């Protein structure tokens, strides 16, 4: 019966035509169908408490908003960005806690490139996916699908699921790709594992000691008879020879020799360091996050209410305390210099009150409290109550658009809040003097502008983003890869007829 259907279709002259997917037939023409050759596409992936892994693209128009865009309505600015969902599914059986992206798999930018996405959750699993760096060209073969919610859907046929890693026995807390050949993962079982990407085998495991019981702080969720334990975060030195980790229940940081896989030392947080970031004897005093700068000359450790920046000799260099006081969510270094020499590398801090604050660790001022650790200089900030944005900024990414046409003088900041909103900001450094403006040198004054926002509908916990390559045609993709309802029915009829004959 199924074969007769194919013969009838061929006799009617329908076999030579490319039939779109059933869900795509009702899709209308949208603004995304106009493939702008100068546009840039950003792939954004978010994880949430609802176990949902949500990927969507933000396509920026070829022309960024001008200097007078601040006087325009937000509806005019929103035409600069167009969003489209690429995937949306429940990736874990519990909350997703960490996401990581690998470097491109191939060094040749002229060839189609892919990146590996790793997601870790409270279900002890690490899921792996292959994401294409080239969005599909919107055409009759791959149209954008409209939904009842008003969102556009543009699936990428090159995205694939690779598998799952199960070598951890507790919740995954941090993931990191130091290179395109290794994946480092940390969990609450006090281990940091090194996985080889070629065959996905664990080649080494670093075991941190069990912390000693030093009282039970209020709000501790450890079960009776046990102590809080687990790796909160780790950071690998740019030389790939040294790693620093911070854990639960420990007021110290641990140094690891990656050449031997053994412990290199332990540095305790003294009272002065803890008091400078408002850590009291009733608080945990543990480091919640850690990150190196691009040159490897300094690193920052995140505490509950502030950040302390250490030099390469592990001595405090400066501290960053948000004012007005609020909790810190995420910290990252980013180099805003044009030649990427580290001359303008800033510390970006996201907070509970919806702000993203930019600090210069090279410039410091006298401390405002009794601490002897100087304060880092505030270059600028965005969001917060003054902008009407008060949700916690759980994660963010700063993207360099220097290779993208008219966007080359701007930077793109992508922030994700716990209320499920992802916002895109354009960043620009303006010259403060006329001489600097005439010479075209980089300015020191940071100006920001909200381009658009996207509602995911989930409580976001983590996020990654990267700039994609130019769109390309997927001519080698077979329609059988997508599947269809009619094709499944035909296969069932064939199997049923075969069983009747038997």
Secondary structure as UniProt FT lines:
FT   HELIX           2..11
FT   TURN            12..13
FT   TURN            15..16
FT   HELIX           22..24
FT   TURN            25..26
FT   HELIX           31..33
FT   TURN            37..38
FT   STRAND          40..48
FT   TURN            49..50
FT   STRAND          52..60
FT   HELIX           67..71
FT   HELIX           74..77
FT   HELIX           78..80
FT   STRAND          81..90
FT   STRAND          96..101
FT   TURN            109..110
FT   STRAND          114..121
FT   TURN            122..123
FT   STRAND          126..132
FT   STRAND          134..136
FT   STRAND          145..146
FT   TURN            148..149
FT   STRAND          152..153
FT   TURN            157..158
FT   STRAND          160..165
FT   STRAND          172..179
FT   TURN            180..181
FT   STRAND          182..187
FT   TURN            188..189
FT   STRAND          191..196
FT   TURN            197..200
FT   STRAND          201..207
FT   TURN            218..219
FT   TURN            224..225
FT   STRAND          231..236
FT   TURN            238..239
FT   STRAND          242..247
FT   TURN            248..249
FT   STRAND          252..257
FT   TURN            258..261
FT   STRAND          262..268
FT   HELIX           271..276
FT   TURN            277..278
FT   TURN            281..282
FT   STRAND          289..292
FT   TURN            294..295
FT   STRAND          298..302
FT   STRAND          307..311
FT   TURN            312..313
FT   STRAND          316..320
FT   STRAND          328..335
FT   TURN            343..344
FT   STRAND          345..351
FT   TURN            352..353
FT   STRAND          355..365
FT   STRAND          375..384
FT   HELIX           385..387
FT   STRAND          393..400
FT   TURN            402..403
FT   HELIX           405..407
FT   TURN            408..409
FT   STRAND          411..417
FT   TURN            418..419
FT   STRAND          421..430
FT   HELIX           434..439
FT   STRAND          445..455
FT   STRAND          460..467
FT   STRAND          469..472
FT   TURN            475..476
FT   HELIX           479..481
FT   HELIX           485..501
//
